[in-house]
Amino acid sequence: MPETLLLVATIAVAVVFDFTNGFHDTANAIATSVSTRALTPRTAVLLSAVLNLVGAIVTVVVFGSRVSNTISGLVAHPTLLLIIAALLGAIAWNLVTWYFGLPSSSTHAFVGGLLGAGVAAGGGGGGIHWASVGTVVIGLVISPPVGFLLAATVMVLVYALVRGAPAKLNRRFRQLQVLTAALVSYAHGSNDAQKSMAAMAMALLATGHLSHFTVPAWVVVLAATAIGFGTWAGGWRIIRTLGWRIYRLEPATGMAAQLTGAATILAASAAGWPVSTTHVVTGSVMGAGAPLRLTAAGWGLGANIAAAWVVTIPAAGIIGWLAFAVLHTGQLG
């Protein structure tokens, strides 16, 4: 295939990944506000889609493409085939976990896909910058516990302030949830859209269209639009998991989960750490329920989700490795 067509194909696959990221992760922003009836599903999805787009654009303008820069440093010599293979690994895993309603991580999936394709392309571990991988993994690992602890702390303070009866202020907490839902959506766009931005910018760099790694304005707008439309499509299977099956949320716990999850993600975006919005918000939901009423069933489901988190990077990595092998063989043929 001519290089120009392969570049167009790479950008198209990156847009598809961004779209699946959006519909896969819609639940992060709206499940809590929908389950507590702070917002109707239609209003929540529209709010989330718009704020995802705004967050993706504004964060790059204000802080630069720090998350994209971090992602681009994972592989030593990115090629178009490597990038396509990594994206296919991430897309495949997103679709599998969406089908089963598991809030798995699009970030983990893309990192896994990059590592698998990078190993295949380099004939071993030489194609990977392992020091950069360590930095990314640290951020991915510590962010969910941070969300959990922050949400639990907020709820302890809320229970103390309202004397253990937050239900009396449900109306106020529902109103606050509109703001915190918007904040989570903004935070999601600020971090997650930069993965596909990184893929497209790496492709442009690999083909000589860029002299050094940077994210062009049109790439920012394209990625932001794709994740916004993906969010509009919605991921209702995962919404049911996050909004009802882990913990029957109330307005107070929903507000706490959204506020602390968004704060964690925005801090990571400013620092240039690619984190999993799914993991952070799930950790925050569990943390909000932990001080009082998180059930054994909720902990059990949380353990299943954690298992999916652990499996995501190697599973997407294997798919990325296989995709590169197939694409490379086809190119040689």
Phi, psi and chi 1 to 4 in degrees:
 res  aa     phi    psi   chi1   chi2   chi3   chi4
   1 MET       -  133.5  179.7 -176.2  -66.3      -
   2 PRO   -57.2  148.6  -23.1   32.8      -      -
   3 GLU   -59.3  -38.6 -173.7  177.5   75.6      -
   4 THR   -62.9  -44.0  -58.8      -      -      -
   5 LEU   -66.2  -37.0  -70.7  179.3      -      -
   6 LEU   -66.7  -36.3 -168.3   57.8      -      -
   7 LEU   -64.5  -44.6  173.5   60.4      -      -
   8 VAL   -61.2  -41.3  171.9      -      -      -
   9 ALA   -63.3  -39.7      -      -      -      -
  10 THR   -62.6  -45.2  -55.4      -      -      -
  11 ILE   -65.1  -38.3  -67.9  173.6      -      -
  12 ALA   -63.6  -43.0      -      -      -      -
  13 VAL   -65.8  -36.9  175.6      -      -      -
  14 ALA   -62.4  -38.8      -      -      -      -
  15 VAL   -65.8  -40.4  169.4      -      -      -
  16 VAL   -62.2  -43.8  171.6      -      -      -
  17 PHE   -59.2  -44.4  166.8   69.0      -      -
  18 ASP   -61.2  -39.8 -147.0   12.0      -      -
  19 PHE   -63.1  -46.9 -177.4   85.8      -      -
  20 THR   -64.8  -33.5   65.5      -      -      -
  21 ASN   -60.4  -43.5 -169.5  -13.7      -      -
  22 GLY   -63.8  -50.5      -      -      -      -
  23 PHE   -75.2  -26.9   81.4   68.4      -      -
  24 HIS   -69.2  -34.8 -169.5  -82.6      -      -
  25 ASP  -105.6    7.2  -66.6   -5.8      -      -
  26 THR   -53.2  -37.9  -61.5      -      -      -
  27 ALA   -57.6  -32.3      -      -      -      -
  28 ASN   -55.2  -41.4  -57.6  -33.3      -      -
  29 ALA   -87.8  -33.7      -      -      -      -
  30 ILE  -115.8  -13.3   70.7  172.8      -      -
  31 ALA   -59.6  -43.9      -      -      -      -
  32 THR   -68.2  -41.5   53.3      -      -      -
  33 SER   -73.1  -28.8   51.0      -      -      -
  34 VAL   -72.9  -43.9  170.5      -      -      -
  35 SER   -67.1  -27.0   68.0      -      -      -
  36 THR   -93.5    1.9   61.2      -      -      -
  37 ARG    65.0   23.7  -63.9 -179.9  175.2   83.8
  38 ALA   -70.1  -31.9      -      -      -      -
  39 LEU  -136.9  149.3  -68.3  169.2      -      -
  40 THR   -74.7  154.8   65.0      -      -      -
  41 PRO   -55.0  -44.1  -28.4   36.4      -      -
  42 ARG   -63.3  -45.5 -176.4  178.3  -63.6  -85.3
  43 THR   -65.2  -41.4  -58.8      -      -      -
  44 ALA   -63.5  -43.0      -      -      -      -
  45 VAL   -65.7  -42.7  170.7      -      -      -
  46 LEU   -62.9  -45.2  177.5   59.4      -      -
  47 LEU   -59.3  -44.8  175.7   70.2      -      -
  48 SER   -64.7  -42.2 -176.7      -      -      -
  49 ALA   -61.6  -46.4      -      -      -      -
  50 VAL   -64.6  -45.3  171.9      -      -      -
  51 LEU   -72.0  -29.0  -91.3  -64.2      -      -
  52 ASN   -60.0  -47.6  -99.1  -82.8      -      -
  53 LEU   -62.5  -47.1 -171.9  150.8      -      -
  54 VAL   -62.9  -43.6  172.4      -      -      -
  55 GLY   -62.2  -38.8      -      -      -      -
  56 ALA   -64.0  -41.6      -      -      -      -
  57 ILE   -76.7  -48.5  -65.6  174.7      -      -
  58 VAL   -64.2  -39.7  171.2      -      -      -
  59 THR   -63.3  -41.2  -61.8      -      -      -
  60 VAL   -66.1  -38.6  173.1      -      -      -
  61 VAL   -65.8  -41.2  171.3      -      -      -
  62 VAL   -82.9  -48.6  174.8      -      -      -
  63 PHE  -103.9   -9.2  -65.3  106.9      -      -
  64 GLY    82.2  179.7      -      -      -      -
  65 SER   -91.8   57.3   53.4      -      -      -
  66 ARG   -65.3  -41.5  -64.4  179.2 -177.5  177.8
  67 VAL   -65.8  -42.5  175.0      -      -      -
  68 SER   -60.8  -41.0  -65.5      -      -      -
  69 ASN   -60.3  -41.3  -67.7  -16.7      -      -
  70 THR   -64.3  -44.7  -58.6      -      -      -
  71 ILE   -62.1  -41.7  -69.8  -69.6      -      -
  72 SER   -64.7  -21.7   69.8      -      -      -
  73 GLY   -83.9    2.8      -      -      -      -
  74 LEU   -77.0  -33.4  -66.5  177.9      -      -
  75 VAL  -113.2  145.0  -67.9      -      -      -
  76 ALA   -74.4  -47.3      -      -      -      -
  77 HIS  -134.8   80.0  -56.3  -69.8      -      -
  78 PRO   -66.7  136.6   23.6  -32.7      -      -
  79 THR  -122.6  168.3   64.6      -      -      -
  80 LEU   -62.5  -41.5  -65.3 -178.4      -      -
  81 LEU   -63.5  -40.9  -70.8 -175.9      -      -
  82 LEU   -61.9  -45.5 -173.4  157.2      -      -
  83 ILE   -65.4  -43.6  -62.7  165.9      -      -
  84 ILE   -61.2  -44.9  -69.8  177.2      -      -
  85 ALA   -61.1  -42.2      -      -      -      -
  86 ALA   -62.7  -43.5      -      -      -      -
  87 LEU   -65.1  -39.8  -69.4  166.0      -      -
  88 LEU   -64.1  -39.0  -70.0  176.4      -      -
  89 GLY   -61.3  -42.8      -      -      -      -
  90 ALA   -68.2  -42.5      -      -      -      -
  91 ILE   -63.0  -44.6  -69.0  169.6      -      -
  92 ALA   -59.5  -45.3      -      -      -      -
  93 TRP   -69.1  -37.2 -170.4 -110.0      -      -
  94 ASN   -58.1  -43.0  -87.4   -6.7      -      -
  95 LEU   -68.7  -38.9  -66.9  175.8      -      -
  96 VAL   -63.2  -49.1  168.0      -      -      -
  97 THR   -71.1  -31.8   50.8      -      -      -
  98 TRP   -63.2  -42.5  166.7   80.9      -      -
  99 TYR   -60.0  -39.7  179.8   79.9      -      -
 100 PHE   -90.7    3.0  -71.6  104.1      -      -
 101 GLY    73.0   23.2      -      -      -      -
 102 LEU   -94.9  126.6  -71.2  174.6      -      -
 103 PRO   -76.5   70.3   26.6  -32.1      -      -
 104 SER   -79.8  175.3  177.9      -      -      -
 105 SER  -104.0  123.5  165.4      -      -      -
 106 SER   -66.7  -32.5  -63.6      -      -      -
 107 THR   -65.2  -49.6  -57.1      -      -      -
 108 HIS   -57.7  -41.2  -79.9 -147.0      -      -
 109 ALA   -63.6  -42.9      -      -      -      -
 110 PHE   -70.3  -40.6 -174.9   47.1      -      -
 111 VAL   -61.0  -44.9  168.6      -      -      -
 112 GLY   -61.6  -43.2      -      -      -      -
 113 GLY   -61.9  -41.5      -      -      -      -
 114 LEU   -63.0  -43.4  -87.8  177.4      -      -
 115 LEU   -65.7  -44.0  -64.2 -178.0      -      -
 116 GLY   -63.2  -46.6      -      -      -      -
 117 ALA   -67.7  -35.7      -      -      -      -
 118 GLY   -66.5  -39.6      -      -      -      -
 119 VAL   -64.4  -43.3  168.0      -      -      -
 120 ALA   -63.2  -41.8      -      -      -      -
 121 ALA   -70.0  -35.1      -      -      -      -
 122 GLY   -89.9    0.3      -      -      -      -
 123 GLY    68.7   23.5      -      -      -      -
 124 GLY   148.5 -157.0      -      -      -      -
 125 GLY   -77.8   -4.5      -      -      -      -
 126 GLY   -68.9  -16.0      -      -      -      -
 127 GLY   -86.6    2.9      -      -      -      -
 128 ILE  -117.8  139.1  -54.9  -62.5      -      -
 129 HIS   -87.9   93.2  -72.3  146.6      -      -
 130 TRP   -67.6  -28.0  -67.1  106.2      -      -
 131 ALA   -64.0  -40.3      -      -      -      -
 132 SER   -66.9  -36.9  -61.2      -      -      -
 133 VAL   -60.4  -42.5  173.5      -      -      -
 134 GLY   -59.7  -41.7      -      -      -      -
 135 THR   -63.3  -43.9  -59.2      -      -      -
 136 VAL   -64.7  -43.8  169.4      -      -      -
 137 VAL   -63.0  -38.2  169.4      -      -      -
 138 ILE   -59.1  -45.9  -71.3  172.5      -      -
 139 GLY   -62.8  -40.8      -      -      -      -
 140 LEU   -65.7  -35.4  -68.0  173.9      -      -
 141 VAL   -78.4  -42.0  169.0      -      -      -
 142 ILE   -84.2  -20.9   68.7  172.1      -      -
 143 SER   -65.5  -41.3   51.2      -      -      -
 144 PRO   -63.4  -44.1  -23.8   35.3      -      -
 145 PRO   -61.7  -33.5  -24.9   34.4      -      -
 146 VAL   -63.0  -45.6  167.9      -      -      -
 147 GLY   -60.0  -42.5      -      -      -      -
 148 PHE   -59.2  -51.5 -179.8   97.9      -      -
 149 LEU   -66.2  -40.2  -67.7  173.2      -      -
 150 LEU   -64.5  -44.4  -72.9  176.5      -      -
 151 ALA   -65.3  -41.9      -      -      -      -
 152 ALA   -62.1  -41.0      -      -      -      -
 153 THR   -64.3  -43.9  -58.9      -      -      -
 154 VAL   -60.7  -42.5  167.4      -      -      -
 155 MET   -68.9  -35.7  -77.6  -47.4  -56.8      -
 156 VAL   -60.3  -42.8  167.9      -      -      -
 157 LEU   -66.5  -40.5  -66.9  174.4      -      -
 158 VAL   -62.5  -46.7  167.8      -      -      -
 159 TYR   -60.6  -37.5  -71.9  135.0      -      -
 160 ALA   -68.3  -41.2      -      -      -      -
 161 LEU   -70.2  -35.8  -70.3  173.1      -      -
 162 VAL  -103.1   15.2  -58.6      -      -      -
 163 ARG    58.4   41.4  -59.1 -179.6 -175.3  -82.9
 164 GLY    74.5   12.2      -      -      -      -
 165 ALA  -130.8   65.1      -      -      -      -
 166 PRO   -65.1  -16.3   24.9  -34.0      -      -
 167 ALA   -60.3  -26.6      -      -      -      -
 168 LYS   -64.2  -23.0  -64.0  178.3 -179.6  179.0
 169 LEU  -111.6   25.7  -61.2  174.7      -      -
 170 ASN   -57.0  -39.0  -86.6  -10.9      -      -
 171 ARG   -62.1  -44.0 -178.5 -179.1  176.3 -174.9
 172 ARG   -65.0  -42.1  -65.0  -62.2 -176.7 -169.5
 173 PHE   -66.5  -35.0  -77.4  123.0      -      -
 174 ARG   -63.7  -40.4  -76.3 -165.0 -178.9   96.1
 175 GLN   -63.8  -41.1  -67.8  170.8  -19.7      -
 176 LEU   -64.9  -31.4  -73.4  173.5      -      -
 177 GLN   -64.4  -28.6  -89.5 -162.0  -82.0      -
 178 VAL   -61.4  -42.5  176.2      -      -      -
 179 LEU   -69.9  -42.7  -62.8  177.2      -      -
 180 THR   -71.8  -31.7   53.9      -      -      -
 181 ALA   -63.8  -41.3      -      -      -      -
 182 ALA   -63.2  -38.4      -      -      -      -
 183 LEU   -67.0  -40.4 -169.5   60.7      -      -
 184 VAL   -64.3  -42.4  172.1      -      -      -
 185 SER   -62.7  -43.2  -62.5      -      -      -
 186 TYR   -60.4  -45.2  179.1   91.9      -      -
 187 ALA   -63.8  -40.5      -      -      -      -
 188 HIS   -60.0  -46.2  178.3 -114.3      -      -
 189 GLY   -63.2  -35.8      -      -      -      -
 190 SER   -65.2  -29.9   76.7      -      -      -
 191 ASN  -105.6  -51.5 -160.1  -76.4      -      -
 192 ASP   -70.2  -35.9  -82.2   52.4      -      -
 193 ALA   -64.3  -21.4      -      -      -      -
 194 GLN   -74.3  -12.0  -69.9 -159.9   51.1      -
 195 LYS   -69.5  -47.2  -77.4   80.3  170.1 -177.8
 196 SER   -71.4  -31.7   57.5      -      -      -
 197 MET   -58.8  -42.8  -68.1 -179.3 -159.6      -
 198 ALA   -62.0  -43.1      -      -      -      -
 199 ALA   -61.8  -45.2      -      -      -      -
 200 MET   -68.0  -40.7  -73.1 -174.5  -92.6      -
 201 ALA   -67.5  -37.3      -      -      -      -
 202 MET   -62.6  -38.8  -71.5  164.1   67.8      -
 203 ALA   -65.6  -41.4      -      -      -      -
 204 LEU   -66.0  -37.4  -67.5  169.8      -      -
 205 LEU   -67.7  -41.5 -179.1   61.7      -      -
 206 ALA   -64.4  -27.6      -      -      -      -
 207 THR   -99.2    7.3   53.4      -      -      -
 208 GLY    82.1    7.2      -      -      -      -
 209 HIS   -77.9  -15.8  -70.9   80.4      -      -
 210 LEU  -127.1  142.7  -64.7  174.5      -      -
 211 SER   -86.3  -22.4   59.0      -      -      -
 212 HIS  -150.9  164.1   62.0  -78.7      -      -
 213 PHE   -69.3  120.9 -175.7   86.6      -      -
 214 THR  -155.7  159.5 -175.0      -      -      -
 215 VAL  -107.7  108.6 -179.2      -      -      -
 216 PRO   -63.0  156.0  -21.0   32.9      -      -
 217 ALA   -59.2  -39.9      -      -      -      -
 218 TRP   -67.4  -29.9   67.1  -92.9      -      -
 219 VAL   -68.1  -41.3  169.4      -      -      -
 220 VAL   -58.7  -48.7  174.2      -      -      -
 221 VAL   -65.3  -42.0  173.5      -      -      -
 222 LEU   -62.8  -46.5 -179.4   60.0      -      -
 223 ALA   -65.3  -42.5      -      -      -      -
 224 ALA   -63.0  -40.7      -      -      -      -
 225 THR   -65.8  -42.5  -57.0      -      -      -
 226 ALA   -63.5  -43.4      -      -      -      -
 227 ILE   -70.3  -31.2 -158.3  168.9      -      -
 228 GLY   -65.5  -45.8      -      -      -      -
 229 PHE   -66.0  -36.8  -86.2  108.5      -      -
 230 GLY   -62.9  -39.6      -      -      -      -
 231 THR   -63.0  -39.9  -59.4      -      -      -
 232 TRP   -62.1  -34.8  174.6 -110.0      -      -
 233 ALA   -64.3  -33.8      -      -      -      -
 234 GLY    81.7  154.6      -      -      -      -
 235 GLY  -132.1   74.5      -      -      -      -
 236 TRP   -67.3  -29.8  -59.2  105.9      -      -
 237 ARG   -59.8  -44.1  -67.0  173.3 -175.2  -94.7
 238 ILE   -74.1  -32.1  -61.2  170.5      -      -
 239 ILE   -58.3  -42.3  -70.9  171.2      -      -
 240 ARG   -62.9  -38.3  -74.9 -166.7  -68.0  -89.8
 241 THR   -65.2  -51.2  -62.1      -      -      -
 242 LEU   -72.3  -35.2  -86.1 -178.3      -      -
 243 GLY   -85.2  -24.0      -      -      -      -
 244 TRP  -130.7  -37.5  -73.2  -81.8      -      -
 245 ARG   -82.5  -31.1  -67.9  176.1   61.2 -164.1
 246 ILE   -73.4  -47.0  -67.5  178.1      -      -
 247 TYR  -161.9  130.2  170.7   62.5      -      -
 248 ARG   -70.9   99.1 -178.5   66.9   66.2  170.3
 249 LEU   -72.3  147.0  -69.1  165.9      -      -
 250 GLU  -113.0  166.6  -61.8  172.6  -10.2      -
 251 PRO   -54.5  -39.7  -30.9   37.8      -      -
 252 ALA   -65.8  -47.1      -      -      -      -
 253 THR   -69.6  -34.7   48.0      -      -      -
 254 GLY   -63.7  -43.3      -      -      -      -
 255 MET   -62.4  -44.3 -179.2  -84.1  -62.5      -
 256 ALA   -63.5  -43.5      -      -      -      -
 257 ALA   -62.7  -43.6      -      -      -      -
 258 GLN   -68.4  -44.3  -70.6  175.0  -37.7      -
 259 LEU   -62.8  -48.4  177.4   63.6      -      -
 260 THR   -73.8  -34.4   54.5      -      -      -
 261 GLY   -63.4  -45.5      -      -      -      -
 262 ALA   -63.3  -41.8      -      -      -      -
 263 ALA   -61.9  -41.1      -      -      -      -
 264 THR   -64.1  -44.3  -57.3      -      -      -
 265 ILE   -67.7  -42.7  -62.9  160.5      -      -
 266 LEU   -64.5  -38.3  -72.6  172.2      -      -
 267 ALA   -63.3  -40.0      -      -      -      -
 268 ALA   -66.0  -40.9      -      -      -      -
 269 SER   -62.4  -41.6  -63.3      -      -      -
 270 ALA   -65.2  -32.8      -      -      -      -
 271 ALA   -84.6  -10.9      -      -      -      -
 272 GLY    85.7   19.7      -      -      -      -
 273 TRP   -94.5  122.3  -77.3   10.8      -      -
 274 PRO   -78.2  111.3   25.9  -29.9      -      -
 275 VAL  -114.7  166.4  -61.2      -      -      -
 276 SER   -91.8  112.3  167.0      -      -      -
 277 THR   -58.8  -40.4  -53.4      -      -      -
 278 THR   -58.6  -49.9  -57.0      -      -      -
 279 HIS   -65.1  -43.1  -67.0 -165.3      -      -
 280 VAL   -63.7  -46.4  171.6      -      -      -
 281 VAL   -69.2  -38.3  173.0      -      -      -
 282 THR   -62.4  -43.8  -57.4      -      -      -
 283 GLY   -60.4  -38.6      -      -      -      -
 284 SER   -68.3  -39.2  -62.3      -      -      -
 285 VAL   -60.8  -45.3  168.7      -      -      -
 286 MET   -66.5  -38.8  -64.7 -174.7   69.0      -
 287 GLY   -64.9  -37.4      -      -      -      -
 288 ALA   -65.6  -32.5      -      -      -      -
 289 GLY   -86.4  -19.7      -      -      -      -
 290 ALA   -60.7  -41.3      -      -      -      -
 291 PRO   -63.2  -19.2  -24.3   36.2      -      -
 292 LEU  -133.7  -54.1 -170.1   63.1      -      -
 293 ARG  -136.9   19.8  -70.0  170.9   50.8 -168.4
 294 LEU   -67.0  122.3 -171.7   62.9      -      -
 295 THR   -83.6  165.9   64.7      -      -      -
 296 ALA   -61.0  -36.4      -      -      -      -
 297 ALA   -63.4  -38.7      -      -      -      -
 298 GLY   -64.2  -43.2      -      -      -      -
 299 TRP   -63.6  -38.3  -76.2  109.6      -      -
 300 GLY   -64.8  -43.1      -      -      -      -
 301 LEU   -65.7  -37.2 -177.4   60.4      -      -
 302 GLY   -60.6  -38.2      -      -      -      -
 303 ALA   -65.3  -39.4      -      -      -      -
 304 ASN   -64.0  -40.1  -69.2  -23.0      -      -
 305 ILE   -65.3  -42.2  -67.3  170.6      -      -
 306 ALA   -60.2  -38.1      -      -      -      -
 307 ALA   -63.1  -39.5      -      -      -      -
 308 ALA   -64.3  -36.5      -      -      -      -
 309 TRP   -60.2  -46.4  -63.5  -12.3      -      -
 310 VAL   -63.3  -37.6  172.0      -      -      -
 311 VAL   -76.5  -24.6  169.6      -      -      -
 312 THR   -57.8  -51.6  -66.7      -      -      -
 313 ILE   -61.6  -50.8  -71.6 -179.0      -      -
 314 PRO   -64.9  -36.2   16.9  -28.8      -      -
 315 ALA   -65.7  -48.9      -      -      -      -
 316 ALA   -64.9  -32.9      -      -      -      -
 317 GLY   -63.9  -42.5      -      -      -      -
 318 ILE   -63.5  -43.4  -68.3  171.2      -      -
 319 ILE   -63.7  -42.3  -60.5  171.7      -      -
 320 GLY   -62.1  -40.2      -      -      -      -
 321 TRP   -63.2  -46.9 -170.5   94.0      -      -
 322 LEU   -64.7  -41.1  -68.8  172.1      -      -
 323 ALA   -62.3  -41.7      -      -      -      -
 324 PHE   -64.9  -42.1 -179.0   86.1      -      -
 325 ALA   -59.8  -43.5      -      -      -      -
 326 VAL   -67.0  -46.7  171.2      -      -      -
 327 LEU   -63.9  -41.2  -68.9  171.4      -      -
 328 HIS   -66.0  -42.7 -173.8   61.8      -      -
 329 THR   -63.6  -41.2  -58.8      -      -      -
 330 GLY   -64.5  -37.7      -      -      -      -
 331 GLN   -66.0  -42.0 -175.6 -172.8   54.1      -
 332 LEU   -66.4  -34.3  -69.9  178.9      -      -
 333 GLY   -71.3      -      -      -      -      -
